[in-house]
Amino acid sequence: MLEYFAIAISLFFAMNIGASGAAASMGVAYGAGAIKKAWQALLLCAIGVYSGAVLGGGEVVKTISSGIMPQEYITVKVVIIILISATSSLFFANLLGIPLSTSEVTVGAVVGVGIAYKVLFVNSLLVIISFWVIVPLVAFVIALVCGKLLYKLQNTGLLKDRPILTVLLVLAGFFEAFSAGMNNVANAVGPLVGAGMMDVTTGIVLGGAFVAIGALLLGKRVLETNGKKIVRFQKAEGILISSTGALLVGVSSIFGLPVPLTQVTSSSIIGMGMAKNGKQIFHKHIVKKIICIWVVSPIFSLVISYFLVQLFLEKDLYAIILNGSIIVGTLGVISLMRTMREEEQSIYDAGEGI
């Protein structure tokens, strides 16, 4: 019975990943008018996500299932705790209007369990965390350098709106959805694989299918929102932004590294904005928001999973009281972040005037 419950939570989590993250990958193409109908954009997104999961999602699944803590400690009860921790983190964040990374909250939840049992692979974790910093920085630099070249070409009139740009923009969006499938399906099914409830192949096929279903059935609102936010981008700029994020996340997935696509894309947008408008585009409040999201995402789910292990499995009263206090404190930090809701478009506003 617990196994079916764990699978149900996992697949529900997968659908929400598809709705909130994967559908956004086609936002640039839809907002710029390269794809006219929302259902067409969502269908392409679903195909891209599923293809990415099946063809390239296996390595990240292995990392989530056994690369952070020993696989023998991942029982059915632990899987439920990991999934509840990650899902509840996203749920509270959505209520407060704070965007969190699904990769970060999932890794944080696994780490919380690893700390509780004192079996954490510290070196592997440090590698993952370092790439959470390195990959967005690389995205920023690529967008900055390529953006400067792009605007020089635009000034010469070589990049006028042409049909080829429309095709390339759609392909870039599809590539971004593909990379999202490679990286994000592991967040939902990795714990199931770790517990031996299914093998890697079954996990990525089933998880990829439900991420795609989530994009199709629940992704329209996200697509419309992101399409309106990024409609200011011209097609050439959208191609560069989508391609940068997709390339870096895709390469990271090949090496089994779960990375935050949202922050990679945000860094690309900031780099693009700086390429055109200079340092004034590098607003301090944007940097603070990215850092807050980066720190709070994994810590919140880590604390919840550690707390649940101590409460239901270890029954350690001291740890329960201590972690209860930490959870309250973390909620306080997230509540403070709520004051930044009026800046919810600030990441895209970093490209204002682009």
C-alpha positions in Angstrom: 0.0 0.0 0.0 2.8 2.4 0.9 4.5 1.7 -2.5 1.4 2.7 -4.4 1.2 5.9 -2.3 4.8 6.7 -3.0 4.3 6.1 -6.8 1.2 8.3 -6.7 3.0 11.2 -5.1 5.9 10.8 -7.5 3.7 10.9 -10.6 1.8 13.9 -9.2 5.1 15.6 -8.6 6.1 14.8 -12.2 2.9 16.4 -13.5 3.6 19.6 -11.6 7.2 19.6 -12.9 5.8 19.5 -16.4 3.3 22.2 -15.7 5.5 24.7 -13.9 8.9 24.2 -15.5 8.7 22.3 -18.8 5.9 24.3 -20.3 7.8 27.5 -19.7 10.5 26.3 -22.2 8.2 27.2 -25.1 7.3 30.5 -23.7 9.8 32.5 -25.8 8.6 31.0 -29.1 4.9 31.4 -28.1 5.4 34.9 -26.8 7.3 36.0 -29.8 4.6 34.7 -32.2 6.7 31.9 -33.7 4.0 29.4 -32.5 0.5 30.8 -32.8 -1.6 28.3 -30.9 -1.0 27.5 -27.2 -1.9 23.8 -27.7 0.8 23.6 -30.5 3.4 24.9 -28.1 2.4 22.6 -25.3 2.4 19.6 -27.6 5.9 20.4 -28.8 6.9 20.9 -25.2 5.4 17.5 -24.2 7.2 15.7 -27.1 10.5 17.4 -26.2 10.2 16.7 -22.5 9.4 13.0 -23.0 12.1 12.6 -25.6 14.7 14.2 -23.3 13.6 12.0 -20.4 13.7 8.7 -22.3 16.9 9.4 -24.4 19.0 11.2 -21.8 17.4 11.2 -18.3 19.1 8.1 -17.0 22.3 9.6 -15.6 20.5 12.2 -13.4 18.1 9.5 -12.2 21.1 7.5 -11.0 22.5 10.5 -9.2 19.3 11.2 -7.3 18.7 7.5 -6.6 22.2 6.5 -5.4 24.7 9.3 -5.9 24.0 11.4 -2.8 23.5 8.7 -0.2 23.7 4.9 -0.2 20.9 3.2 -2.0 20.2 0.7 0.7 19.0 3.5 3.0 16.3 4.6 0.5 13.3 2.6 1.7 9.7 3.1 0.7 9.1 5.2 3.8 12.1 7.3 3.0 10.9 7.8 -0.5 7.6 9.1 0.8 9.4 11.5 3.1 11.7 12.8 0.3 8.7 13.3 -2.1 6.6 15.0 0.6 9.4 17.3 1.5 10.1 18.3 -2.0 6.4 18.7 -2.9 5.5 20.6 0.2 8.4 23.0 -0.4 7.2 23.8 -3.8 3.6 24.1 -2.5 4.5 26.6 0.2 6.6 28.5 -2.3 3.8 28.6 -4.8 1.4 30.0 -2.2 3.9 32.8 -1.4 4.7 33.4 -5.1 8.4 32.4 -4.7 9.8 30.4 -7.6 11.9 27.4 -6.4 14.0 25.0 -8.3 12.7 21.4 -8.5 16.2 20.1 -8.8 17.3 21.9 -5.7 14.4 21.0 -3.5 14.7 17.3 -4.5 18.4 17.2 -3.8 17.8 19.0 -0.5 15.2 16.4 0.5 17.6 13.6 -0.2 20.4 15.3 1.6 18.2 15.8 4.7 17.7 12.0 4.9 21.4 11.4 4.4 22.2 13.8 7.2 19.7 12.1 9.5 21.3 8.7 8.9 24.8 10.1 8.8 25.5 8.4 5.4 25.8 11.4 3.1 28.3 11.3 0.1 29.8 14.7 0.9 32.1 14.8 -2.1 29.3 14.1 -4.5 27.1 16.7 -2.9 29.9 19.4 -3.1 30.2 18.7 -6.8 26.5 19.2 -7.3 26.4 22.4 -5.3 29.5 23.8 -7.1 27.7 23.3 -10.4 24.6 25.1 -9.1 26.9 28.1 -9.0 29.2 27.4 -12.0 26.5 26.7 -14.6 24.5 29.9 -14.1 27.7 31.9 -14.1 28.7 30.3 -17.4 25.2 31.0 -18.8 25.7 34.6 -17.8 29.1 34.9 -19.5 27.9 33.2 -22.7 24.8 35.4 -23.0 26.9 38.5 -22.3 29.6 37.7 -24.9 27.2 36.4 -27.5 24.7 39.2 -26.8 27.3 41.8 -27.6 28.0 40.1 -30.9 24.3 39.8 -31.6 23.6 43.5 -31.1 26.5 44.4 -33.4 25.0 42.2 -36.1 21.6 43.7 -35.5 23.0 47.2 -35.9 24.3 46.2 -39.3 20.8 45.0 -40.3 21.9 41.4 -40.9 19.5 40.0 -38.3 16.1 41.3 -39.6 13.0 39.3 -38.8 13.2 36.4 -41.3 11.4 33.0 -41.5 14.6 31.2 -40.6 14.6 32.9 -37.2 11.1 31.6 -36.5 12.2 28.1 -37.3 15.3 28.4 -35.2 13.4 29.9 -32.3 10.9 26.9 -32.3 13.8 24.5 -32.4 15.5 26.3 -29.5 12.4 26.0 -27.4 12.1 22.3 -28.3 15.8 21.8 -27.4 15.1 23.6 -24.0 12.1 21.3 -23.3 14.3 18.3 -24.3 17.0 19.3 -21.8 14.3 19.9 -19.1 13.2 16.3 -19.6 16.7 15.1 -19.4 17.3 16.8 -16.0 14.0 17.1 -14.3 12.4 13.7 -14.6 14.9 12.4 -12.1 13.4 14.7 -9.4 10.2 12.7 -9.5 11.3 9.1 -10.1 14.9 9.1 -8.7 13.7 8.2 -5.2 11.5 5.4 -6.5 14.5 3.9 -8.4 16.6 4.3 -5.3 14.1 2.2 -3.3 14.1 -0.5 -5.9 10.5 0.1 -6.7 11.3 0.3 -10.4 14.4 0.2 -12.6 15.9 3.3 -14.3 14.3 2.6 -17.7 10.9 2.2 -16.3 11.4 5.3 -14.2 12.3 7.6 -17.0 9.6 6.2 -19.3 6.9 6.6 -16.7 8.2 9.8 -15.2 8.7 11.3 -18.6 5.2 10.4 -19.6 3.7 12.2 -16.6 5.9 15.2 -17.0 4.6 15.5 -20.6 1.0 15.0 -19.4 1.5 17.7 -16.9 2.8 20.1 -19.6 -0.2 19.3 -21.8 -3.0 19.4 -19.3 -1.7 21.9 -16.7 0.9 24.0 -18.6 -1.3 26.5 -20.5 -1.4 29.1 -17.7 2.3 29.0 -17.2 2.8 29.2 -21.0 0.5 32.2 -21.2 2.2 34.0 -18.3 5.7 33.4 -19.5 4.7 34.3 -23.1 3.5 37.7 -21.9 6.5 38.3 -19.8 9.0 37.6 -22.5 7.2 38.9 -25.5 9.5 41.9 -25.4 12.3 39.6 -26.6 13.1 39.6 -30.3 13.4 36.2 -32.0 17.2 36.3 -32.3 17.5 37.1 -28.6 15.0 34.4 -27.7 17.1 31.9 -29.7 20.2 32.8 -27.8 18.5 32.7 -24.4 16.8 29.3 -24.9 19.8 27.7 -26.6 22.2 28.8 -23.8 20.1 27.3 -21.1 19.3 24.1 -23.1 22.9 23.5 -24.0 24.2 23.9 -20.4 21.5 21.9 -18.8 21.8 19.2 -21.5 25.5 18.8 -20.9 25.0 18.7 -17.1 22.4 16.0 -17.6 24.9 13.8 -19.6 27.2 13.9 -16.6 24.3 13.1 -14.2 24.2 16.6 -12.5 20.8 18.0 -11.4 21.0 21.7 -12.1 18.3 24.5 -11.8 17.1 25.4 -15.4 15.2 28.4 -14.0 18.3 30.0 -12.6 20.3 29.2 -15.7 17.7 30.9 -17.9 17.5 33.8 -15.5 21.3 34.3 -15.7 21.2 34.2 -19.5 18.5 36.9 -19.5 20.6 39.1 -17.2 23.6 38.6 -19.4 21.7 39.5 -22.4 20.3 42.6 -20.7 23.8 43.7 -19.6 25.1 43.2 -23.2 22.7 45.8 -24.4 22.2 48.2 -21.5 25.4 47.9 -19.5 25.9 47.5 -15.8 22.7 49.4 -14.9 20.8 46.2 -15.9 22.6 44.3 -13.2 20.2 45.3 -10.5 21.1 44.4 -6.9 17.5 43.3 -6.1 17.7 40.7 -8.9 20.9 39.2 -7.6 19.5 39.1 -4.1 16.4 37.3 -5.3 18.4 34.7 -7.2 20.7 34.1 -4.2 17.7 33.8 -1.8 16.0 31.3 -4.1 19.3 29.3 -4.4 19.8 29.1 -0.7 16.2 28.6 0.5 15.2 26.0 -2.1 17.4 23.1 -0.9 17.6 24.1 2.8 13.8 24.2 3.3 13.3 20.7 1.8 16.4 19.5 3.6 15.1 20.6 7.0 11.6 19.1 6.3 13.0 15.7 5.3 15.4 15.6 8.3 12.5 16.5 10.6 10.2 13.8 9.2 12.9 11.2 9.5 13.4 12.1 13.1 9.7 12.3 13.8 8.5 9.1 12.2 11.5 6.8 11.8 14.0 7.8 14.5 11.6 9.3 17.1 14.3 11.6 18.4 12.5 14.2 20.6 15.5 16.6 20.8 16.0 16.6 17.0 12.2 17.1 16.5 12.2 20.2 18.7 15.4 21.6 17.2 14.3 21.1 13.6 10.8 22.4 14.3 12.4 25.6 15.3 14.5 25.6 12.1 11.4 25.0 10.0 9.7 28.0 11.7 12.8 30.1 11.0 13.0 29.0 7.4 9.3 29.8 6.9 10.1 33.3 8.4 12.8 33.7 5.7 10.4 32.7 3.0 7.7 35.1 4.4 10.3 37.9 4.1 10.8 36.9 0.5 7.1 37.5 -0.1 7.8 41.2 0.1 9.6 40.7 -3.2 6.5 39.5 -5.0 6.0 42.8 -6.6 9.3 42.1 -8.3 8.1 38.7 -9.7 8.9 39.9 -13.2 12.3 41.4 -12.2 14.2 38.5 -13.7 12.6 39.2 -17.1 12.8 42.9 -16.4 16.6 42.5 -16.4 16.1 42.3 -20.1 13.9 45.4 -20.3 14.5 47.3 -23.4 15.9 44.2 -25.2 
